[in-house]
């Protein structure tokens, strides 16, 4: 019987964030703030809320100290925070969840990196969260997927409804799902960044996976012909072609692609306090009205600021 207990989540942060341009030249993408905390903390919070006990964060060796400081603190900074009565901001370090930052990076891609990690540590089935794919739902997305895995024992991919009017399909992996008689959702069709093709469906992956205990062996046997790197999507496609992959529909979840400049700005707006957002919009609206007034021949009394 396949072990369907998930107690470990891997959050890989080894990418360079090239889609973000200047924003991620000096700061790792996973440390970019959204709301009152960086993306990596959003991801760890999701894992914690999903009931896992251990989080492993593999990153490039140069970034190890940055990520460790985020969770373990910095002695000098912590001392100042305590002196200024801001110890409540250090609560995440009192949590019982085990967070480990690991200096490991494989240029063959994230799947190869994770495969080495799980093989070295003899990890069975595990979850993966890509922190730049920010997901919000009433029940944590990863928790929903863990429940699906517990029922089926199959490798699981999360499927969201893609917003094709604002997303570039060339940055998206699509899945075509079918529903079995028992209500289980599966897919045998994975379409990675379709380019000139039309998407096979409106269902897209969302940077959330549950992999079974065979993951390392699957990565090793996966056909790597023509691949610059072994992505997680490529591994999911391998699973799909070899018996199918379970799918957890996430139709009610909010999705923000924070690896894309426009997606990141949407996330910033969504997590911004309402009063500040209203002030910002009011100022923009006022500026636009003044510009329109200066460019028109209409009398000032006919212009209104909303």
N, C-alpha and C positions, 0 to 999 in steps of 0.2 A: 504494500500500500504506500503511495506517495506521501511523503511528509507534507502536510498542508499547514504547518505552523510557521508563521512569519514573525521573527523577532529582530531581524536586521534589515536596515535600509541603507543603500549606498547612494550618496549624493555627489556625483562627479563634477569637479569644477576646474578641469584642466584645459578648457578651451581658451582661445585668445579673444573671442568676442569681436571678430573683424567686421561683422555687419554693423556694429555700433560706432565704428570709426573712431573719432578723437576721444569719445567718452571712456573707452576701455584701454587706452594706450598705457596708462599708469595704474589703473585700478581694475582688478579682476571683475568680470561681469557679475559674478555672484555676490559681490560686495556693494553693488549699486543699491542705493536706498529706494524703497517704495513705501510711502507712508513714514512710519516712525522706526522702521528697521530695514536692514538690507535683505536682499533676496535669499541669501543663504539661511537667514533666521526664519523667514517665512517657510522655507522648505523643512527645516528642522522642526518647527512648530507643527507642521502638517504630519510629519512622522510621529511626533510625540502624541498628537491627538488621535492618531490611528492605532495607538497601543503598542508600538514597537519599543524594544528595550535598548537597542544599540544603533547608532548612526555612524557610518564610516564615510569620511570626506577625503577621497583621493585627489590630490592636486599636484601641480608642478612644484619641484623642490624649492624654487625661489619664493613661492607664496605660502609656504607652511606657516611661518611666523604670523603672517597677516590673519590667517584663518584661526590659528590657535588663540591669538589675542581676542578675537571676536567672542570666543566661548570661555576661555580660561582666564581672561583678564591680563592686565599689565600692572605689575606691582606698584609703580609710581602713580599711574592713573587711578588705580583703585584706592590708594591712600588719599588722594585729593578728593575723590568722590565721597569717601567716608567722612572726611573732615568737613565737607560742605553739606552733609546731610542728604546725600543722594544715593544712599545704599539701596533704595528700592529699585534703582536702575540695574542692579546687579543680581536680581532675583533669578534670572535664567541660569546662573552658575550654581544655584542651590538645587537644581532639578536632579532627579534620580536617573534620568536617561543618560546613557554612556555615549559621549561624543568623542570620536577619535579622528584626528587629522593625519592622513598618511601621505608621505612624500613618494608618490609613485606616478609615473606618467609614461605612456607608451605611444609613440608617434604613429602606430598603426591604427589608432582610434580608440574611442571610449570603451567599446566592447572588449577589445583585447586587454585593456587596462583592468577592467572589472574582472575579466576571466582569470587573470593572474592573481588578483586579490582574493577571490573566493576560493581558488584552488589552494593557495598557500595557507589559508586559514580554515580550510575544510568547512566552508559555509554551505548549507543546504539551500533550500528555496529562500529567496530574498526579494526585497522590493527595490526599485530605483525611482528617484525623483530627480528630474532635471530642473534646477532652481530657476532658470530663466523662463520656464513655462509656469507662470503663476496661475494657480487655480483656486477658485473660491466657491464653496458650496455649503449648504446647511450641515451636511455630513461630510467630513474630510474625504477628498477624492480617493486617496490611497486606502482609507478604511473601506470604502465601497468595493474597491478592487480586491482587498484581502478577503472580504466576505465571499466574493465570487470565486476566488482561488480555493477557499476552504470547501466549497461545494463541488468543484470540478477537478481540482488537482492539476488543471491545465495552466500553462503559461498564459498570462492575462495582459492585454493592452487596453488602456483607457481610450474611449472614443468620444470626442466632443463634436458638436455641430460647428463646422467651419463657417466663418463669415466671408464668403467669397467676394462680397462687394468691397471689403477693406483689406483682405489678406492676399498676398501674392502666392498663388498655388505652387510656384517653383520653390517655395520655402517649406512646403507642407507635405506630410506623408498621409495618404488616404487609405481607408479600409472599406471593403464592401462586406457588410455583415449579413448573416442569415440567422433566423431564430428556429431552434429545434423544438420538437414537440413538448419537451419538458420546460421550455421557457429559456433555456440556455442560449446565449448569443455567441456565435463563433465567426471566424473569417478564414478564408483560404486565399484571399486576394489582398495583397499589400502593394500599393502604388507609391513609390518614393519620388517625390518632387517631379511631377509629370511633365514639366517643361511644355512642349507643344501639344501634348495630349490633353483631352478633357478629363477632369477628375472622375474617378469611377463612382463616386458618391459624394455626399456632403459630410460624411463622417471622417474625421481626421484624428490622428494621434495627438497626445497632449503631454508628452514627457513624463508619463507614469507607466511603470511596468511592474509585473510580478513574474519573476523567472523561476522555473523549477530547478531541481538539484542537478539537472543535466547541462546547465548553461555553459560551463567551461568546456565540456566535450563538444557541444554544438558550435561554439565559437571556433574551436580547433578544426572541426570538419566542414565548416561553412565554406562555400565556394567564394573565394576572394578575387576571382578573375575580374580585372577591370576596375577594382575598387581602390581608391586612393587611401581610404581608411575604412576600418570595419565599424560601421555605425550600429547603434542599437536597432535602427529600422531594418538594416540588412539581416540582423539575427532574427528579428521578428518574422521577416519574410521567409527565412529558412524554416522556422517553426511552422509557419502557415502552409508551406508547400509540403511539409512532412506530417500531415495529420490535422492541421488546423490550429488556430490560436483562439483562446477565449477572449471575449470582448465584454467590457463593462460600459454600457451606455451612460454618458454623463451629460444628458441633454439640458439639465437645469444649471449646470456649473458655468460660472463666468471664467473666461480664459483670456490671459494677457500674454502675448509673445514679447517678453522683455529682452529678448535678444535682437529685436528689431526697433529702430528709433521711434517709429510711429506707435508700435505696440507698447513700448516703454512709457511714452508720454500718456497713452490712454490709461495705463496702470497708475501713473502718478496722479492723474485727474481723479480716478476712481477712489483712491485712498486719501485724497486730500480732504481735510475737514470742510464741511459744507459752507460754513461762514467765510472761510478764506477763498473758497472756490467762487462764491457769489461776489465777493469783493473783486476778484480778478476779472470775472466776466463783466462786471459793471464798468470797470476801468477800461477794458477793451472796447465795450460798446460806446462809452463816452468818447473815446479817441476816434472811433470810426465815424461817429456823427459829426464831430468837429471837422474831420477831413472832408466828409461829404459836403458840409456847409461851405467850406472854403473853396470847393471845386464847383459849386453850383451858383446859380443866379437867384435862387429862391430866398425869400426873406427869412431872417432868423426865427420869426414867430412860427414858421411852418416846420421847424425841426424840433424833434422831441427826443429826450434821452430816457430810455427805459430802465 
